[in-house]
């Protein structure tokens, strides 16, 4: 029993959680504004899109791959669908998500074909797809930014779960869109831990050949993963468009680094086979706190990128030192 | 002719011959399509200044890939080292000594970043992809922290001469830098113990370890060299613009990857040759300037780069499968 508690207190999630608590306390002491409830609302908003992407990236990495094409897919499908809606006067949230999602699935199918069928390295294949999708968006769809989102869709950005007024009289509102990543987290948890398919994802990430011998259809599972990843990328892109009330062909480009970082800091092993939904949530939270509150503690903006990089290096370093110690320890 | 034959051996020969034909046919096609624009001295000179920049970065990528890894941090290293060089030169004023010190500083930074990458990859066993992706963020971030955003300008005039001037026969200097680096790397990979150790390690890390190769040492050397390539590329880029900034050459990461794969380097490690990569550099530079001359939207270029990368990977995979049967 005691060893169980000790084990629980030194898991990867626990370490990330300690870091989050320590960091929050430090920021709270330096800047009292952080201690207000409004921080929860601003952080949720900041984490919203990253969480959606992190869920997909976590599943891909657990399966032994990596996907750097999701920002490009998100931009392409949300931008293309928005333009479709604007030119045909379609005003439906369902249409927005469904059509963009379908495009995402198609890109995912492409990724899956290259990685599962042709056995290309996942990084290079998705980098290629990313370049194709990004180039196609800018070259064939245009570079204009649209802020005239159809009214019915736009309304979603103004629906709130609850609001909170702080001591200074500023009102903070929790957007309803936060439900999307929350639902996705629950679904991902159920999928990964309570279905055969989910166990298969861990299995092929741990050892492809062993998984195949154990009776998993490796190629089918990979196809499933990348198609879901494509779909979720589009969901992220559409949600971002609604949240920001602006359709942009490349606003999300470059976010892949931060998402991969959040996933890895959350304890997902980049070599596949290990990772939890809860850890991913914590990883995203940690990165969001760092990104949003460095200014609060007086770190100038131009240092941010460096500090985030440093945290990622430390995070991955600690994870792999632990993994190395486990590998070297005597196995009984 | 004999030299050419020995350079083009075995399986590499087919790939390199195809690349040569490709380069030649693009050259001929462009000469026919728009001779005035393509053969204009300004265009040729522009090409000669530009291709060494990403060409040298590609050599760094190639070595990392042969070792079984990848180096996505090259552009970050290039920018960080050129920023450090710029800071040194601005402090020291306009003299030959300050330029030399600036260049040495840049090389030292490149080497340091490379050793850091190599240590994390070789000692802590973190996958190269992750380390160098973090490295890109870390080094660009450090560059941004130093410059605070805008480009550092006002570098010595003579520093700009490195990339924009020409010492011999009107050929821009970067071409000679490129050739020198290519010969040095080619010698290193072909004729030294280190070179064969790298490809052994890239082919099979475990086997390399049990045959007595010090993998950690080889890994650190590999990323040190690729870091140096990064800083040489950075010096050329900053000298070309005569300024230093943390986000120059952002598109080069994808481009170098494309070049290296196109040049016949095996993405899973072990194989790669300098001639193939050099030819791929030239092919891509020609495609790039063909696009410019035909006034095709530069975003189409991104699109086409991606398509070419995927196509090349697919074709070589299919050939591989056929041969195995």
Boltz contact constraints between the chains, C-beta under 6 A:
constraints:
  - contact:
      token1: [A, 118]
      token2: [B, 314]
      max_distance: 6.0
  - contact:
      token1: [A, 118]
      token2: [B, 317]
      max_distance: 6.0
  - contact:
      token1: [A, 120]
      token2: [B, 313]
      max_distance: 6.0
  - contact:
      token1: [A, 121]
      token2: [B, 267]
      max_distance: 6.0
  - contact:
      token1: [A, 123]
      token2: [B, 129]
      max_distance: 6.0
  - contact:
      token1: [A, 124]
      token2: [B, 267]
      max_distance: 6.0
  - contact:
      token1: [A, 128]
      token2: [B, 306]
      max_distance: 6.0
  - contact:
      token1: [A, 128]
      token2: [B, 309]
      max_distance: 6.0
  - contact:
      token1: [A, 128]
      token2: [B, 310]
      max_distance: 6.0
  - contact:
      token1: [A, 131]
      token2: [B, 254]
      max_distance: 6.0
  - contact:
      token1: [A, 131]
      token2: [B, 302]
      max_distance: 6.0
  - contact:
      token1: [A, 131]
      token2: [B, 305]
      max_distance: 6.0
  - contact:
      token1: [A, 131]
      token2: [B, 306]
      max_distance: 6.0
  - contact:
      token1: [A, 132]
      token2: [B, 303]
      max_distance: 6.0
  - contact:
      token1: [A, 132]
      token2: [B, 306]
      max_distance: 6.0
  - contact:
      token1: [A, 132]
      token2: [B, 307]
      max_distance: 6.0
  - contact:
      token1: [A, 134]
      token2: [B, 302]
      max_distance: 6.0
  - contact:
      token1: [A, 135]
      token2: [B, 299]
      max_distance: 6.0
  - contact:
      token1: [A, 135]
      token2: [B, 302]
      max_distance: 6.0
  - contact:
      token1: [A, 135]
      token2: [B, 303]
      max_distance: 6.0
  - contact:
      token1: [A, 136]
      token2: [B, 303]
      max_distance: 6.0
  - contact:
      token1: [A, 138]
      token2: [B, 299]
      max_distance: 6.0
  - contact:
      token1: [A, 139]
      token2: [B, 297]
      max_distance: 6.0
  - contact:
      token1: [A, 139]
      token2: [B, 299]
      max_distance: 6.0
  - contact:
      token1: [A, 139]
      token2: [B, 300]
      max_distance: 6.0
  - contact:
      token1: [A, 139]
      token2: [B, 303]
      max_distance: 6.0
  - contact:
      token1: [A, 257]
      token2: [B, 137]
      max_distance: 6.0
  - contact:
      token1: [A, 270]
      token2: [B, 127]
      max_distance: 6.0
  - contact:
      token1: [A, 270]
      token2: [B, 130]
      max_distance: 6.0
  - contact:
      token1: [A, 302]
      token2: [B, 144]
      max_distance: 6.0
  - contact:
      token1: [A, 302]
      token2: [B, 145]
      max_distance: 6.0
  - contact:
      token1: [A, 302]
      token2: [B, 148]
      max_distance: 6.0
  - contact:
      token1: [A, 302]
      token2: [B, 149]
      max_distance: 6.0
  - contact:
      token1: [A, 303]
      token2: [B, 145]
      max_distance: 6.0
  - contact:
      token1: [A, 305]
      token2: [B, 141]
      max_distance: 6.0
  - contact:
      token1: [A, 305]
      token2: [B, 144]
      max_distance: 6.0
  - contact:
      token1: [A, 306]
      token2: [B, 141]
      max_distance: 6.0
  - contact:
      token1: [A, 306]
      token2: [B, 142]
      max_distance: 6.0
  - contact:
      token1: [A, 306]
      token2: [B, 145]
      max_distance: 6.0
  - contact:
      token1: [A, 309]
      token2: [B, 137]
      max_distance: 6.0
  - contact:
      token1: [A, 309]
      token2: [B, 138]
      max_distance: 6.0
  - contact:
      token1: [A, 309]
      token2: [B, 141]
      max_distance: 6.0
  - contact:
      token1: [A, 312]
      token2: [B, 134]
      max_distance: 6.0
  - contact:
      token1: [A, 313]
      token2: [B, 134]
      max_distance: 6.0
  - contact:
      token1: [A, 316]
      token2: [B, 126]
      max_distance: 6.0
  - contact:
      token1: [A, 317]
      token2: [B, 124]
      max_distance: 6.0
  - contact:
      token1: [A, 320]
      token2: [B, 124]
      max_distance: 6.0
  - contact:
      token1: [A, 320]
      token2: [B, 125]
      max_distance: 6.0
  - contact:
      token1: [A, 320]
      token2: [B, 126]
      max_distance: 6.0
